Amino acid sequence: MTQIPRCFNPPRKTRPRQSDHPIERWLAEFGPMHLEFSDPQAEALAELMPLLSCGEQSAQLVFQQAADESADQQSQLALNEVEFDEARHDIALTWVQEQLPWLKVSRQAQRRAQVFYARLGRIEEAQQQFARIASLDASVTQIMKAMRGSELGSQHPFSILCNLIMRDEAKHVYVARHQAQRLNASAELLHEQGQLIRQQLWQMLAHHGHAFEALGVDLDTIHNKVVNS
């Protein structure tokens, strides 16, 4: 299997095992398998996967820090749960990546994603950060929805994984939005920060449009869902 360099260091906490979690069940079912891709599919995914995995790795660190700093126990539990979800996504996506080639375009995509997510992590105002994360996670649900409908087919293990991640990210939108509002983010701020991060996300994705198209994923649909949502 291919050794994949991480975008960001792993968090210091270890995710708890939860055998009934859908991602854990996915790993148990498909972990012993070797995934089948055509050469063009493998090359396209090798380019796109760093964009996904970097986001999951960055999110773990952001939500862990927010949980550590939260004085509200209920918020802390919710933030930790998101962190652990993101850790599961990271493990599953890394397992897929290890079965793909690591190409020059993979390194380029990873570097682009590192810059994007590092910038998000450096925002000093937590309410702005979580306003952007809420919108970013909403966009990720749309990207994963598009990816599950790729030419791989709905029953391919990767398509199934995209569907599971999509469902988790939809829940994360609520947690991030609630955290922003708890920090006194106004509706105007949520809207402004959401527009900003979606435009920046699209600028990153647009560099890799040919890879989406190679998988039969309609880039116009992603643009409409990400930029115009």
N, CA, C and O of each residue as an XYZ file, in Angstrom:
916
protein
N       0.832     -1.200      0.000
C       0.000      0.000      0.000
C       0.869      1.254      0.000
O       1.989      1.250      0.512
N       0.338      2.316     -0.579
C       1.058      3.581     -0.674
C       1.117      4.271      0.685
O       0.114      4.338      1.395
N       2.283      4.777      1.041
C       2.428      5.553      2.270
C       2.020      6.991      1.990
O       2.623      7.659      1.151
N       0.996      7.468      2.691
C       0.437      8.788      2.424
C       0.902      9.781      3.490
O       0.645      9.563      4.674
N       1.583     10.870      3.103
C       1.958     11.892      4.091
C       0.727     12.643      4.583
O      -0.187     12.919      3.805
N       0.701     12.971      5.864
C      -0.425     13.697      6.438
C      -0.316     15.190      6.129
O       0.776     15.736      5.972
N      -1.471     15.827      6.049
C      -1.511     17.285      5.918
C      -1.181     17.959      7.240
O      -0.442     18.942      7.290
N      -1.752     17.401      8.320
C      -1.613     17.984      9.653
C      -1.347     16.871     10.660
O      -1.755     15.726     10.462
N      -0.658     17.224     11.741
C      -0.381     16.246     12.788
C      -1.682     15.736     13.396
O      -2.659     16.480     13.478
N      -1.704     14.481     13.820
C      -2.925     13.959     14.447
C      -3.153     14.605     15.804
O      -2.196     15.034     16.448
N      -4.404     14.684     16.254
C      -4.684     15.228     17.587
C      -4.104     14.325     18.656
O      -3.820     13.153     18.406
N      -3.930     14.867     19.832
C      -3.278     14.098     20.897
C      -4.203     13.042     21.502
O      -3.741     12.058     22.079
N      -5.520     13.255     21.363
C      -6.467     12.296     21.929
C      -6.760     11.189     20.928
O      -6.766     11.418     19.718
N      -7.001      9.997     21.438
C      -7.357      8.864     20.597
C      -8.873      8.742     20.543
O      -9.551      8.822     21.567
N      -9.395      8.549     19.340
C     -10.847      8.417     19.217
C     -11.318      7.158     19.931
O     -10.631      6.138     19.883
N     -12.460      7.201     20.585
C     -12.991      5.997     21.228
C     -13.550      5.038     20.193
O     -14.088      5.461     19.170
N     -13.424      3.772     20.454
C     -14.024      2.773     19.576
C     -15.532      2.798     19.767
O     -16.024      2.867     20.893
N     -16.250      2.741     18.676
C     -17.708      2.712     18.721
C     -18.157      1.804     17.584
O     -18.413      2.263     16.471
N     -18.249      0.511     17.878
C     -18.427     -0.494     16.835
C     -19.723     -0.336     16.060
O     -19.834     -0.824     14.936
N     -20.718      0.348     16.653
C     -21.982      0.516     15.949
C     -22.019      1.787     15.103
O     -23.023      2.054     14.442
N     -20.949      2.569     15.113
C     -20.904      3.759     14.266
C     -20.824      3.315     12.800
O     -20.073      2.392     12.484
N     -21.580      3.950     11.903
C     -21.590      3.519     10.500
C     -20.212      3.470      9.843
O     -19.946      2.573      9.042
N     -19.336      4.414     10.167
C     -17.991      4.392      9.582
C     -17.197      3.209     10.116
O     -16.439      2.585      9.372
N     -17.362      2.895     11.398
C     -16.683      1.722     11.966
C     -17.170      0.451     11.276
O     -16.380     -0.448     10.988
N     -18.472      0.380     11.015
C     -19.017     -0.797     10.327
C     -18.491     -0.871      8.895
O     -18.205     -1.953      8.383
N     -18.370      0.282      8.260
C     -17.813      0.318      6.903
C     -16.379     -0.206      6.906
O     -16.006     -1.009      6.051
N     -15.583      0.248      7.861
C     -14.198     -0.208      7.959
C     -14.116     -1.701      8.210
O     -13.265     -2.388      7.643
N     -15.006     -2.207      9.065
C     -15.005     -3.639      9.367
C     -15.381     -4.460      8.139
O     -14.832     -5.539      7.916
N     -16.313     -3.949      7.346
C     -16.779     -4.694      6.170
C     -15.788     -4.651      5.018
O     -15.510     -5.674      4.392
N     -15.256     -3.469      4.740
C     -14.439     -3.311      3.541
C     -12.938     -3.283      3.821
O     -12.137     -3.365      2.890
N     -12.547     -3.167      5.097
C     -11.132     -3.110      5.429
C     -10.305     -4.264      4.893
O      -9.171     -4.050      4.465
N     -10.841     -5.500      4.901
C     -10.053     -6.620      4.376
C      -9.963     -6.653      2.854
O      -9.219     -7.465      2.304
N     -10.697     -5.795      2.169
C     -10.795     -5.850      0.715
C      -9.747     -4.973      0.039
O      -9.154     -4.085      0.650
N      -9.543     -5.256     -1.237
C      -8.787     -4.354     -2.108
C      -9.792     -3.694     -3.037
O     -10.535     -4.382     -3.736
N      -9.824     -2.368     -3.051
C     -10.802     -1.653     -3.855
C     -10.414     -1.674     -5.328
O      -9.237     -1.587     -5.679
N     -11.418     -1.791     -6.173
C     -11.204     -1.854     -7.612
C     -11.491     -0.500     -8.255
O     -12.573      0.066     -8.097
N     -10.491      0.006     -8.988
C     -10.645      1.233     -9.768
C      -9.983      1.023    -11.121
O      -8.984      0.312    -11.223
N     -10.540      1.641    -12.161
C      -9.820      1.691    -13.426
C      -8.647      2.654    -13.263
O      -8.613      3.429    -12.308
N      -7.695      2.612    -14.176
C      -6.545      3.518    -14.074
C      -6.966      4.991    -14.088
O      -6.470      5.764    -13.268
N      -7.868      5.411    -14.995
C      -8.301      6.821    -14.958
C      -9.020      7.188    -13.666
O      -8.847      8.293    -13.153
N      -9.820      6.275    -13.142
C     -10.506      6.538    -11.873
C      -9.499      6.681    -10.737
O      -9.617      7.581     -9.905
N      -8.512      5.792    -10.705
C      -7.501      5.837     -9.644
C      -6.708      7.140     -9.706
O      -6.419      7.741     -8.672
N      -6.359      7.574    -10.907
C      -5.595      8.815    -11.049
C      -6.425     10.028    -10.636
O      -5.913     10.948     -9.998
N      -7.703     10.027    -11.003
C      -8.572     11.146    -10.621
C      -8.753     11.202     -9.111
O      -8.673     12.276     -8.515
N      -8.996     10.058     -8.491
C      -9.166     10.027     -7.039
C      -7.867     10.364     -6.320
O      -7.886     11.003     -5.268
N      -6.737      9.938     -6.883
C      -5.446     10.263     -6.271
C      -5.242     11.772     -6.201
O      -4.573     12.270     -5.296
N      -5.816     12.493     -7.150
C      -5.720     13.952     -7.145
C      -6.706     14.584     -6.172
O      -6.395     15.595     -5.542
N      -7.891     13.998     -6.044
C      -8.951     14.606     -5.234
C      -8.891     14.242     -3.758
O      -9.313     15.030     -2.911
N      -8.378     13.072     -3.442
C      -8.424     12.611     -2.054
C      -7.709     13.536     -1.073
O      -8.200     13.706      0.044
N      -6.566     14.148     -1.433
C      -5.941     15.064     -0.470
C      -6.840     16.237     -0.090
O      -6.753     16.740      1.030
N      -7.695     16.676     -1.000
C      -8.612     17.771     -0.681
C      -9.581     17.354      0.414
O      -9.958     18.163      1.262
N      -9.982     16.084      0.391
C     -10.921     15.572      1.390
C     -10.218     15.271      2.706
O     -10.671     15.695      3.769
N      -9.111     14.539      2.635
C      -8.456     14.100      3.870
C      -7.845     15.273      4.638
O      -7.839     15.259      5.869
N      -7.334     16.282      3.938
C      -6.789     17.449      4.640
C      -7.872     18.142      5.455
O      -7.619     18.614      6.563
N      -9.070     18.200      4.904
C     -10.169     18.818      5.630
C     -10.525     18.068      6.892
O     -10.793     18.679      7.927
N     -10.530     16.745      6.817
C     -10.848     15.938      7.995
C      -9.772     16.089      9.063
O     -10.081     16.162     10.252
N      -8.512     16.135      8.644
C      -7.420     16.263      9.610
C      -7.425     17.634     10.274
O      -7.195     17.743     11.479
N      -7.685     18.667      9.502
C      -7.767     20.013     10.059
C      -8.926     20.128     11.039
O      -8.790     20.730     12.103
N     -10.065     19.550     10.678
C     -11.257     19.653     11.526
C     -11.038     19.015     12.889
O     -11.536     19.517     13.896
N     -10.298     17.914     12.929
C     -10.035     17.270     14.218
C      -9.355     18.241     15.177
O      -9.719     18.327     16.350
N      -8.368     18.966     14.672
C      -7.609     19.886     15.519
C      -8.462     21.069     15.961
O      -8.390     21.493     17.114
N      -9.270     21.601     15.047
C     -10.106     22.758     15.375
C     -11.144     22.396     16.426
O     -11.332     23.129     17.397
N     -11.819     21.265     16.232
C     -12.871     20.886     17.174
C     -12.289     20.433     18.513
O     -12.904     20.644     19.559
N     -11.113     19.817     18.487
C     -10.480     19.445     19.750
C     -10.125     20.688     20.559
O     -10.387     20.742     21.761
N      -9.534     21.677     19.913
C      -9.164     22.907     20.619
C     -10.403     23.601     21.173
O     -10.396     24.082     22.306
N     -11.465     23.653     20.375
C     -12.695     24.301     20.838
C     -13.294     23.564     22.026
O     -13.796     24.190     22.959
N     -13.244     22.232     21.994
C     -13.763     21.447     23.120
C     -12.940     21.689     24.373
O     -13.491     21.819     25.466
N     -11.627     21.749     24.220
C     -10.749     21.981     25.369
C     -10.991     23.354     25.993
O     -10.850     23.523     27.204
N     -11.353     24.325     25.172
C     -11.534     25.694     25.661
C     -12.951     25.971     26.134
O     -13.206     27.005     26.751
N     -13.874     25.059     25.853
C     -15.275     25.295     26.208
C     -15.518     25.040     27.689
O     -15.071     24.035     28.242
N     -16.229     25.962     28.320
C     -16.596     25.798     29.731
C     -17.965     25.150     29.880
O     -18.391     24.819     30.987
N     -18.647     24.974     28.760
C     -19.987     24.388     28.773
C     -19.877     22.894     28.475
O     -19.414     22.510     27.402
N     -20.295     22.059     29.410
C     -20.102     20.616     29.270
C     -20.855     20.051     28.073
O     -20.335     19.186     27.368
N     -22.065     20.526     27.839
C     -22.842     20.012     26.717
C     -22.180     20.358     25.384
O     -22.116     19.527     24.478
N     -21.693     21.588     25.274
C     -20.981     21.989     24.061
C     -19.699     21.188     23.896
O     -19.347     20.787     22.786
N     -19.010     20.959     24.992
C     -17.769     20.192     24.946
C     -18.013     18.780     24.415
O     -17.246     18.279     23.593
N     -19.075     18.146     24.886
C     -19.407     16.799     24.420
C     -19.729     16.793     22.930
O     -19.288     15.908     22.195
N     -20.503     17.789     22.488
C     -20.875     17.866     21.072
C     -19.647     18.098     20.192
O     -19.519     17.493     19.128
N     -18.747     18.975     20.638
C     -17.540     19.266     19.875
C     -16.621     18.051     19.815
O     -16.030     17.765     18.774
N     -16.502     17.339     20.933
C     -15.680     16.129     20.938
C     -16.250     15.066     20.012
O     -15.500     14.349     19.349
N     -17.569     14.961     19.962
C     -18.193     13.961     19.097
C     -17.896     14.256     17.629
O     -17.654     13.342     16.841
N     -17.918     15.537     17.270
C     -17.553     15.904     15.901
C     -16.097     15.547     15.633
O     -15.768     14.997     14.583
N     -15.232     15.862     16.585
C     -13.810     15.528     16.426
C     -13.624     14.042     16.167
O     -12.848     13.654     15.293
N     -14.329     13.207     16.921
C     -14.172     11.766     16.764
C     -14.758     11.285     15.435
O     -14.232     10.358     14.820
N     -15.847     11.917     14.996
C     -16.376     11.604     13.664
C     -15.334     11.909     12.594
O     -15.104     11.106     11.690
N     -14.706     13.080     12.707
C     -13.708     13.474     11.715
C     -12.512     12.518     11.731
O     -11.915     12.246     10.690
N     -12.170     12.016     12.909
C     -11.072     11.050     13.002
C     -11.423      9.765     12.255
O     -10.579      9.182     11.575
N     -12.669      9.335     12.386
C     -13.106      8.134     11.657
C     -13.051      8.373     10.149
O     -12.600      7.516      9.389
N     -13.511      9.540      9.733
C     -13.450      9.871      8.310
C     -12.001      9.848      7.827
O     -11.700      9.315      6.759
N     -11.118     10.426      8.619
C      -9.695     10.489      8.281
C      -9.133      9.081      8.082
O      -8.434      8.820      7.102
N      -9.436      8.190      8.997
C      -8.933      6.813      8.909
C      -9.465      6.126      7.659
O      -8.713      5.466      6.942
N     -10.762      6.280      7.399
C     -11.369      5.622      6.244
C     -10.822      6.183      4.930
O     -10.505      5.426      4.012
N     -10.712      7.500      4.845
C     -10.197      8.109      3.620
C      -8.730      7.767      3.398
O      -8.307      7.554      2.262
N      -7.955      7.713      4.474
C      -6.548      7.332      4.351
C      -6.421      5.906      3.849
O      -5.547      5.608      3.035
N      -7.294      5.017      4.331
C      -7.274      3.633      3.859
C      -7.543      3.573      2.356
O      -6.908      2.795      1.645
N      -8.472      4.385      1.874
C      -8.727      4.439      0.432
C      -7.500      4.991     -0.293
O      -7.076      4.443     -1.310
N      -6.934      6.074      0.235
C      -5.764      6.687     -0.398
C      -4.600      5.714     -0.522
O      -3.862      5.746     -1.507
N      -4.437      4.862      0.460
C      -3.318      3.923      0.448
C      -3.415      2.924     -0.700
O      -2.432      2.263     -1.035
N      -4.584      2.813     -1.297
C      -4.764      1.907     -2.432
C      -4.691      2.637     -3.774
O      -4.951      2.055     -4.827
N      -4.338      3.906     -3.718
C      -4.225      4.728     -4.915
C      -2.776      5.149     -5.117
O      -1.993      5.120     -4.168
N      -2.405      5.537     -6.325
C      -1.048      6.062     -6.525
C      -0.891      7.423     -5.855
O      -1.867      8.149     -5.661
N       0.339      7.757     -5.509
C       0.643      9.094     -4.980
C       1.413      9.823     -6.067
O       2.585      9.535     -6.309
N       0.748     10.768     -6.720
C       1.255     11.394     -7.925
C       1.709     12.829     -7.661
O       1.495     13.373     -6.577
N       2.329     13.419     -8.656
C       2.708     14.829     -8.544
C       1.481     15.696     -8.288
O       1.534     16.629     -7.487
N       0.373     15.391     -8.969
C      -0.850     16.181     -8.754
C      -1.423     15.938     -7.360
O      -2.122     16.797     -6.823
N      -1.134     14.775     -6.766
C      -1.563     14.514     -5.388
C      -0.845     15.453     -4.436
O      -1.463     16.033     -3.542
N       0.456     15.603     -4.626
C       1.245     16.512     -3.783
C       0.785     17.957     -3.972
O       0.678     18.713     -3.006
N       0.520     18.328     -5.203
C       0.058     19.691     -5.471
C      -1.295     19.957     -4.814
O      -1.515     21.020     -4.235
N      -2.193     18.982     -4.909
C      -3.512     19.127     -4.289
C      -3.388     19.206     -2.775
O      -4.073     20.000     -2.130
N      -2.514     18.383     -2.212
C      -2.337     18.397     -0.766
C      -1.791     19.744     -0.302
O      -2.237     20.284      0.710
N      -0.838     20.276     -1.032
C      -0.266     21.567     -0.639
C      -1.323     22.667     -0.725
O      -1.402     23.530      0.149
N      -2.121     22.632     -1.765
C      -3.182     23.633     -1.918
C      -4.172     23.530     -0.760
O      -4.605     24.543     -0.210
N      -4.526     22.296     -0.396
C      -5.468     22.084      0.708
C      -4.856     22.492      2.044
O      -5.547     23.045      2.899
N      -3.572     22.226      2.228
C      -2.905     22.632      3.468
C      -2.989     24.143      3.662
O      -3.286     24.614      4.759
N      -2.734     24.887      2.618
C      -2.789     26.351      2.698
C      -4.206     26.805      3.027
O      -4.398     27.677      3.874
N      -5.191     26.222      2.366
C      -6.593     26.596      2.582
C      -7.007     26.347      4.025
O      -7.572     27.230      4.670
N      -6.731     25.147      4.536
C      -7.194     24.800      5.883
C      -6.334     25.428      6.973
O      -6.835     25.720      8.059
N      -5.053     25.639      6.703
C      -4.212     26.327      7.689
C      -4.688     27.760      7.878
O      -4.682     28.279      8.994
N      -5.096     28.393      6.796
C      -5.630     29.756      6.890
C      -6.903     29.771      7.734
O      -7.109     30.679      8.539
N      -7.748     28.773      7.548
C      -8.976     28.671      8.337
C      -8.656     28.483      9.817
O      -9.326     29.053     10.678
N      -7.628     27.680     10.112
C      -7.266     27.411     11.495
C      -6.626     28.581     12.206
O      -6.561     28.599     13.435
N      -6.146     29.570     11.445
C      -5.458     30.712     12.060
C      -6.391     31.877     12.378
O      -5.938     32.893     12.906
N      -7.668     31.756     12.072
C      -8.607     32.840     12.369
C      -8.688     33.027     13.880
O      -8.952     32.074     14.613
N      -8.464     34.246     14.344
C      -8.410     34.503     15.785
C      -9.793     34.554     16.422
O      -9.959     34.117     17.561
N     -10.783     35.075     15.716
C     -12.127     35.189     16.268
C     -12.863     33.864     16.090
O     -13.152     33.452     14.966
N     -13.163     33.201     17.203
C     -13.781     31.877     17.140
C     -15.148     31.914     16.480
O     -15.529     30.967     15.791
N     -15.894     32.997     16.684
C     -17.226     33.068     16.076
C     -17.116     33.106     14.554
O     -17.940     32.507     13.861
N     -16.110     33.801     14.026
C     -15.883     33.822     12.582
C     -15.450     32.445     12.086
O     -15.903     31.973     11.044
N     -14.572     31.818     12.847
C     -14.075     30.502     12.460
C     -15.214     29.492     12.352
O     -15.297     28.752     11.372
N     -16.085     29.457     13.347
C     -17.166     28.474     13.317
C     -18.266     28.858     12.339
O     -18.968     27.984     11.830
N     -18.427     30.139     12.068
C     -19.351     30.546     11.008
C     -18.870     29.997      9.665
O     -19.668     29.523      8.857
N     -17.568     30.065      9.438
C     -17.012     29.528      8.191
C     -17.087     28.004      8.164
O     -17.390     27.414      7.128
N     -16.811     27.370      9.299
C     -16.842     25.908      9.347
C     -18.248     25.389      9.078
O     -18.416     24.388      8.381
N     -19.256     26.057      9.622
C     -20.641     25.626      9.387
C     -20.952     25.641      7.896
O     -21.550     24.701      7.373
N     -20.548     26.705      7.215
C     -20.790     26.807      5.782
C     -19.925     25.822      5.004
O     -20.371     25.235      4.018
N     -18.690     25.648      5.452
C     -17.790     24.704      4.795
C     -18.333     23.282      4.893
O     -18.329     22.547      3.906
N     -18.799     22.892      6.073
C     -19.347     21.548      6.243
C     -20.602     21.351      5.399
O     -20.837     20.263      4.874
N     -21.405     22.401      5.268
C     -22.583     22.311      4.400
C     -22.159     22.078      2.952
O     -22.803     21.320      2.227
N     -21.078     22.727      2.535
C     -20.563     22.521      1.182
C     -20.009     21.113      1.014
O     -20.179     20.496     -0.038
N     -19.348     20.605      2.049
C     -18.798     19.248      1.985
C     -19.912     18.221      1.806
O     -19.734     17.233      1.093
N     -21.055     18.444      2.447
C     -22.170     17.506      2.255
C     -22.575     17.466      0.784
O     -22.903     16.402      0.260
N     -22.553     18.611      0.121
C     -22.925     18.649     -1.291
C     -21.859     18.001     -2.174
O     -22.182     17.337     -3.159
N     -20.601     18.195     -1.822
C     -19.519     17.561     -2.581
C     -19.596     16.046     -2.444
O     -19.451     15.323     -3.430
N     -19.824     15.564     -1.223
C     -19.908     14.119     -1.014
C     -21.150     13.537     -1.693
O     -21.127     12.406     -2.177
N     -22.217     14.306     -1.723
C     -23.420     13.862     -2.438
C     -23.115     13.688     -3.922
O     -23.551     12.719     -4.545
N     -22.364     14.633     -4.481
C     -21.980     14.527     -5.888
C     -21.033     13.350     -6.109
O     -21.145     12.638     -7.107
N     -20.102     13.148     -5.178
C     -19.134     12.061     -5.315
C     -19.791     10.688     -5.218
O     -19.367      9.750     -5.894
N     -20.816     10.561     -4.390
C     -21.478      9.255     -4.274
C     -22.210      8.891     -5.562
O     -22.519      7.724     -5.798
N     -22.487      9.902     -6.398
C     -23.149      9.653     -7.672
C     -22.185      9.549     -8.839
O     -22.595      9.689     -9.991
N     -20.912      9.306     -8.561
C     -19.907      9.216     -9.624
C     -20.109      7.950    -10.447
O     -20.977      7.129    -10.151
N     -19.293      7.812    -11.480
C     -19.394      6.647    -12.358
C     -18.954      5.354    -11.677
O     -19.084      4.278    -12.260
N     -18.436      5.443    -10.454
C     -18.104      4.225     -9.712
C     -19.351      3.408     -9.408
O     -19.275      2.188     -9.267
N     -20.489      4.066     -9.308
C     -21.730      3.376     -8.979
C     -22.032      3.456     -7.494
O     -21.124      3.529     -6.667
N     -23.297      3.441     -7.169
C     -23.721      3.672     -5.782
C     -23.307      2.566     -4.823
O     -23.259      2.790     -3.614
N     -23.002      1.362     -5.342
C     -22.645      0.243     -4.473
C     -21.139      0.068     -4.308
O     -20.695     -0.826     -3.588
N     -20.357      0.905     -4.963
C     -18.905      0.830     -4.767
C     -18.594      1.262     -3.333
O     -19.213      2.202     -2.833
N     -17.652      0.600     -2.661
C     -17.340      0.968     -1.273
C     -17.022      2.448     -1.087
O     -17.395      3.032     -0.070
N     -16.338      3.064     -2.054
C     -16.027      4.488     -1.897
C     -17.290      5.334     -1.970
O     -17.421      6.308     -1.229
N     -18.211      4.982     -2.841
C     -19.479      5.714     -2.933
C     -20.271      5.580     -1.638
O     -20.882      6.541     -1.171
N     -20.254      4.392     -1.070
C     -20.936      4.168      0.212
C     -20.295      5.026      1.296
O     -20.995      5.615      2.120
N     -18.959      5.099      1.298
C     -18.253      5.934      2.276
C     -18.630      7.403      2.103
O     -18.857      8.102      3.091
N     -18.699      7.874      0.871
C     -19.093      9.269      0.631
C     -20.467      9.551      1.216
O     -20.700     10.616      1.787
N     -21.371      8.599      1.072
C     -22.720      8.777      1.610
C     -22.700      8.857      3.136
O     -23.415      9.667      3.725
N     -21.889      8.027      3.769
C     -21.798      8.039      5.231
C     -21.180      9.343      5.734
O     -21.653      9.924      6.711
N     -20.131      9.795      5.067
C     -19.504     11.057      5.458
C     -20.479     12.215      5.254
O     -20.549     13.124      6.081
N     -21.220     12.180      4.167
C     -22.216     13.220      3.905
C     -23.200     13.338      5.066
O     -23.529     14.445      5.493
N     -23.662     12.218      5.569
C     -24.625     12.236      6.675
C     -24.004     12.817      7.942
O     -24.642     13.593      8.653
N     -22.760     12.438      8.220
C     -22.091     12.986      9.406
C     -21.897     14.489      9.275
O     -22.144     15.239     10.220
N     -21.452     14.928      8.095
C     -21.166     16.352      7.916
C     -22.429     17.198      8.048
O     -22.372     18.342      8.497
N     -23.558     16.637      7.660
C     -24.816     17.368      7.830
C     -25.082     17.643      9.309
O     -25.600     18.703      9.661
N     -24.730     16.698     10.169
C     -24.876     16.908     11.615
C     -23.858     17.925     12.118
O     -24.151     18.711     13.019
N     -22.679     17.909     11.541
C     -21.627     18.825     11.978
C     -21.975     20.277     11.670
O     -21.550     21.186     12.383
N     -22.745     20.493     10.611
C     -23.188     21.851     10.283
C     -23.942     22.444     11.464
O     -23.714     23.592     11.846
N     -24.833     21.658     12.033
C     -25.634     22.135     13.167
C     -24.739     22.468     14.357
O     -24.914     23.509     14.991
N     -23.781     21.591     14.665
C     -22.898     21.811     15.818
C     -22.068     23.078     15.619
O     -21.951     23.896     16.532
N     -21.491     23.242     14.427
C     -20.658     24.419     14.163
C     -21.486     25.701     14.192
O     -21.043     26.717     14.728
N     -22.673     25.654     13.623
C     -23.534     26.840     13.629
C     -23.949     27.198     15.062
O     -23.963     28.368     15.444
N     -24.284     26.172     15.840
C     -24.664     26.410     17.235
C     -23.496     27.013     18.013
O     -23.689     27.912     18.831
N     -22.284     26.516     17.754
C     -21.109     27.046     18.435
C     -20.886     28.510     18.063
O     -20.573     29.333     18.923
N     -21.049     28.831     16.785
C     -20.896     30.224     16.354
C     -21.934     31.121     17.020
O     -21.616     32.221     17.473
N     -23.167     30.649     17.077
C     -24.231     31.442     17.701
C     -24.015     31.576     19.202
O     -24.317     32.615     19.789
N     -23.496     30.528     19.815
C     -23.202     30.588     21.250
C     -22.135     31.641     21.542
O     -22.082     32.210     22.632
N     -21.292     31.883     20.547
C     -20.246     32.904     20.665
C     -20.723     34.261     20.144
O     -19.926     35.160     19.875
N     -22.054     34.382     20.010
C     -22.697     35.651     19.640
C     -22.502     36.047     18.181
O     -22.487     37.235     17.858
N     -22.354     35.068     17.306
C     -22.307     35.373     15.878
C     -23.699     35.776     15.404
O     -24.678     35.080     15.676
N     -23.786     36.880     14.709
C     -25.064     37.353     14.187
C     -25.405     36.625     12.890
O     -24.550     35.977     12.285
N     -26.658     36.738     12.473
C     -27.078     36.146     11.201
C     -26.299     36.769     10.046
O     -25.960     36.089      9.076
N     -26.021     38.062     10.158
C     -25.254     38.750      9.115
C     -23.840     38.194      9.033
O     -23.322     37.964      7.940
N     -23.210     37.976     10.193
C     -21.854     37.426     10.193
C     -21.847     36.014      9.614
O     -20.963     35.674      8.828
N     -22.818     35.192      9.993
C     -22.904     33.837      9.451
C     -22.999     33.872      7.933
O     -22.349     33.083      7.246
N     -23.802     34.781      7.415
C     -23.976     34.898      5.967
C     -22.694     35.373      5.291
O     -22.265     34.795      4.292
N     -22.086     36.421      5.832
C     -20.882     36.989      5.221
C     -19.724     35.996      5.228
O     -19.054     35.801      4.214
N     -19.495     35.366      6.394
C     -18.388     34.416      6.502
C     -18.649     33.177      5.658
O     -17.722     32.584      5.104
N     -19.914     32.792      5.565
C     -20.266     31.646      4.731
C     -19.978     31.904      3.266
O     -19.422     31.050      2.576
N     -20.354     33.074      2.794
C     -20.081     33.431      1.402
C     -18.583     33.439      1.124
O     -18.133     32.953      0.086
N     -17.818     33.992      2.055
C     -16.373     34.107      1.879
C     -15.721     32.734      1.772
O     -14.934     32.493      0.856
N     -16.040     31.834      2.694
C     -15.371     30.531      2.696
C     -15.812     29.674      1.514
O     -15.023     28.885      0.994
N     -17.064     29.824      1.086
C     -17.524     29.042     -0.066
C     -16.818     29.479     -1.343
O     -16.491     28.653     -2.196
N     -16.587     30.780     -1.469
C     -15.872     31.270     -2.642
C     -14.432     30.774     -2.636
O     -13.904     30.383     -3.677
N     -13.796     30.790     -1.470
C     -12.418     30.298     -1.372
C     -12.351     28.795     -1.636
O     -11.419     28.310     -2.277
N     -13.347     28.066     -1.137
C     -13.395     26.623     -1.387
C     -13.524     26.348     -2.874
O     -12.837     25.479     -3.412
N     -14.396     27.080     -3.535
C     -14.585     26.858     -4.962
C     -13.303     27.153     -5.739
O     -12.971     26.431     -6.679
N     -12.587     28.196     -5.360
C     -11.330     28.516     -6.033
C     -10.352     27.353     -5.930
O      -9.603     27.082     -6.869
N     -10.357     26.665     -4.791
C      -9.491     25.496     -4.635
C      -9.984     24.335     -5.497
O      -9.195     23.701     -6.198
N     -11.275     24.061     -5.444
C     -11.826     22.929     -6.190
C     -11.668     23.104     -7.696
O     -11.439     22.133     -8.416
N     -11.789     24.332     -8.169
C     -11.765     24.588     -9.608
C     -10.442     24.173    -10.245
O     -10.403     23.855    -11.434
N      -9.366     24.172     -9.473
C      -8.071     23.716     -9.989
C      -8.111     22.240    -10.366
O      -7.265     21.772    -11.128
N      -9.073     21.512     -9.846
C      -9.112     20.062    -10.027
C     -10.388     19.610    -10.736
O     -10.836     18.475    -10.576
N     -10.962     20.520    -11.522
C     -12.209     20.210    -12.209
C     -12.112     19.010    -13.124
O     -13.052     18.221    -13.214
N     -10.974     18.859    -13.812
C     -10.815     17.729    -14.734
C     -10.869     16.394    -13.997
O     -11.323     15.396    -14.558
N     -10.409     16.365    -12.741
C     -10.438     15.120    -11.970
C     -11.875     14.759    -11.597
O     -12.261     13.592    -11.663
N     -12.668     15.759    -11.206
C     -14.086     15.499    -10.949
C     -14.763     14.967    -12.209
O     -15.521     13.998    -12.159
N     -14.478     15.611    -13.334
C     -15.120     15.218    -14.582
C     -14.697     13.819    -15.013
O     -15.487     13.091    -15.614
N     -13.459     13.436    -14.712
C     -12.995     12.089    -15.052
C     -13.769     11.014    -14.303
O     -13.839      9.868    -14.746
N     -14.351     11.386    -13.166
C     -15.170     10.453    -12.382
C     -16.654     10.568    -12.723
O     -17.495      9.914    -12.105
N     -16.966     11.403    -13.708
C     -18.360     11.577    -14.076
C     -19.133     12.451    -13.112
O     -20.359     12.369    -13.041
N     -18.421     13.296    -12.362
C     -19.061     14.205    -11.409
C     -19.240     15.560    -12.087
O     -18.274     16.140    -12.584
N     -20.454     16.059    -12.107
C     -20.783     17.307    -12.792
C     -20.262     18.505    -11.997
O     -20.742     18.796    -10.901
N     -19.280     19.186    -12.567
C     -18.659     20.312    -11.865
C     -19.618     21.497    -11.747
O     -19.561     22.245    -10.771
N     -20.492     21.668    -12.728
C     -21.463     22.767    -12.649
C     -22.395     22.591    -11.457
O     -22.759     23.558    -10.788
N     -22.775     21.341    -11.202
C     -23.637     21.065    -10.050
C     -22.925     21.424     -8.752
O     -23.514     22.040     -7.864
N     -21.652     21.036     -8.645
C     -20.880     21.366     -7.446
C     -20.762     22.883     -7.302
O     -20.914     23.418     -6.204
N     -20.495     23.568     -8.400
C     -20.377     25.030     -8.352
C     -21.667     25.659     -7.842
O     -21.638     26.537     -6.980
N     -22.783     25.212     -8.372
C     -24.071     25.780     -7.952
C     -24.352     25.511     -6.482
O     -24.875     26.376     -5.779
N     -24.010     24.321     -6.017
C     -24.283     23.968     -4.626
C     -23.324     24.665     -3.666
O     -23.714     25.057     -2.566
N     -22.071     24.817     -4.086
C     -21.064     25.400     -3.195
C     -21.151     26.927     -3.183
O     -21.205     27.539     -2.116
N     -21.163     27.529     -4.350
C     -21.078     28.988     -4.430
C     -22.435     29.647     -4.229
O     -22.532     30.695     -3.591
N     -23.462     29.047     -4.762
C     -24.770     29.707     -4.770
C     -25.719     29.231     -3.685
O     -26.883     29.630     -3.669
N     -25.244     28.383     -2.776
C     -26.146     27.861     -1.744
C     -26.350     28.895     -0.639
O     -27.078     28.639      0.319
